[in-house]
């Protein structure tokens, strides 16, 4: 099974990749479209040159790898994707050939966390609108993807990961709840800039408190993202 997990930045996505890698039966890949996205947008992201050198810049080559043999012949192949990488012109038909999951997080938390690492982010940088577009594209084609909220995972990792595995029709294992400190061999080359907190972890962080109070541009960004978040939150796996 190929599992494509779609999120935006700062959404618990790296911890989820580590959780699936910890199963022992699952290969993982980290944001395979990142270089193709940077090459087409010209965006000056941290470590841009290293990313462009580390990954294929041709999206067709990326897709071939995603649909090809699973790495190390593992039965599961977990693909960590950023929804904002699916800009116009990126191939999307391939997503109907994989099992899709959408990982969401409250926009106020995303806006606060991402803006601390990236100056002057826009709505397009956060992936919320692209997540809904992809979700609707899949539903129109007859696939109803799974949606899961990162806040629910952090509140009760064991219960929510079991529900996720049930929804995917794969076995659950408690091994998904912990991983070695220090990162993973399949981390993207950009990990030193973005993954500090998860590299210091050995499992999911505790439940979050109330969303942060924002003002100015960050508040406007969170407000603009709320309709897309609420659309997917309405169909997310139940947390109770």
N, C-alpha and C positions, 0 to 999 in steps of 0.2 A: 504494500500500500504506500502511495505517495501522499503525504499530508502537507498541504500548503497552508501555513499560518500567516494571516495577513494582519498587520498592525500598523500603527504609526510609531514615531519615535517615543522613547521613554514610556513604553506601555507594558513593561515586564517581559518584553519579547526575548531578551537574552536569557533570563532565568528560565523561561519556558523551553528554549532550545536546550539548555543544560539539563532540564528535567527529562526531556525525551532522550537525550544522549545517554543519560544515566541508566536507562532501561537495560542496555546491553544488546538489544535486538534492533537498534534504530540508528541509522546513519543520519547525519545532519549537514546542512549547508547554510551558511550565514549570508543573507542579503545578496544573492547572486546577481541581481540586476544593478547593483550600486554603480559599478564603473560605466555601464551602458547609460545609466541615468545621468551621471556627471558629464559624460562625453557629449550627450545630446543637449543638455541644458546649459553647459558652460558654468555651472554654479561653482563657487570657490569654497567648497566644504573643507573642514580640517583634514589634512593628510590627503588632499586631492590627488597629487601626483603618485603617491604610493598606491592608492586605490586603483587608479587607471592602469598602473603597471601590474597589479596583482590579479585582475579579473579580465575575462573577455569583455570587450566593448561592443561586440556585435550581439544584439539580443537574440538573433536566431541561433547563435552558438550556445547562448545561455539556455534557451529552451531545449535544445537537443540534449544538453546535460541533465536537465530536470526530468525529461521523459525517457532518458536512456537507462541502462542498467543501474541498479542501486549500488552506491559505493560499498565496497567490502562485502557485497552480496548479502547485506542485511535485509531481513524481510520488510522492515519499515524504513522509509526515507522521509525525514522531517525537513521541510524547506521553510526557513525563516525569511519572510518577505516584508518589505515596507510598501504599503499601499501607495505612498506618494511617488514611488519609482515608476508606477504605471502611467506615465505621461502619454498624451496623444502620439500615436506612432509606435508605441510598444505593443508587441503581439499579445493578444489576450485569449485567443481561441484555445490555447493550450490549457487554460485553467479548468476547462470542462473535462479534462482527462485526469484530473487529480481530485483528491478529497480536500475540500476547503474549510478552513476555520477562520473566524474573525475574532481577534483579540482587541478589546476596547478598554478605554480608561477615561475617566471624567476629564473633560477639556480643561478645567481649571488646573488640574494636576499636571497635565501635559504641557500647557502653556507655561506654567511656572518652571517646570523642570527643563524643558527644551530651551527656553530663553536664557537659562543660566549657562548653557553650553554653546549657544548659537545666537549671534546678534540679529535683532530685527526680523524674527521669523514671520512668515505669512501663513494664511490659512492653508495654502497649497503645501507648505512644508510639513504640516501636521498629519496629513493623511486621512482625516475624517471624511471629507467629501469623496475621496477616491475609494475609501472602504465601502461606502454606500453604493457608489456606481458599480463596483465589482460585485457586491452582493446582489443588486438588482439584475445585473447581467447574468449571473448564475441562476437566479430564480426564474428569469425569463426562459432559460434553456432547460428548465426542469430539475435543477439541483437545488436543494434547500440546505445551505451551509449551516454549520454550527457556529453560534456566537457565544463568547464567554467574556465576562468582565474581570479585569485584573483585580479589582477591589474584592470581588467574591473569592478569587483564588487566594489572595493574601489573608482573608478572613478565616478561611478553612481550606488549606491546600489539599489535604487528603480527600475530603468529600468532593471538592470541585474537580480534582483531577480524575477521581473515580467516575464522576458523571461525564466528564469529557471522554474518557476511554470507552464508557458504555455507549455514548453517542457515536463514536467512531467505530464501534464494534471491534475493539482491540482489547486485549487483556490488560488489567490494571496491575501494577506492582508498586509496593512502597518504595522501591529504589528511586522512583521519580521525585521523591521528596528531598533528596540531598545529592550533593556533588562535591568533588574535591575543590578546595580553595585554590585560587590562582588562575582560573580560566580554562579554556578548552582548546585542544589542538586545531579545531576547525573554526576558531574565532576569525572574523575578518581582520584584515591588516589594520583597520581603524580602531581596534579594541583599546589600545592605550589611551585614546582620547575619550571614549564613551563608556567603557565598561568597568571603571574603577570600583564602583560599589559592588557589582555582582562578582568581581574577581575576589573581593574580600569576604564574600559570603560562602556558606556551605549549604544553604537552603533558602526557602522563601522568607522574605522579611515579614515582620508582624503586620497585623491589620493597620490600615491607615486611619487617621482621625478625619475630621471634617475637611472638605476641600479648602484650599487656601483662599483667602480674600485677596483679590487682585484689583489693581487700578490701572488707568492709562491704557496703553496699547495691549498689554497682556490681558486685561479684562475684556477689551473689545474682541481680541482673538478668541478667547474662550467662549464668549457669547455667540460669535459667528459659527463656531463649531458645534454648539449645543444641538441644533436640529438633527444633524447627522448622527451624533452620539445617541440621542433619544430614539431615533429610528431603529438603531441596532440594539440598544438596551431593551427595547420592547420585546425583542425576540431572543434575548439571551437565555442561556441555561439557568434554570431556577436555582437560587442559592439556599432555599430553605428545605 
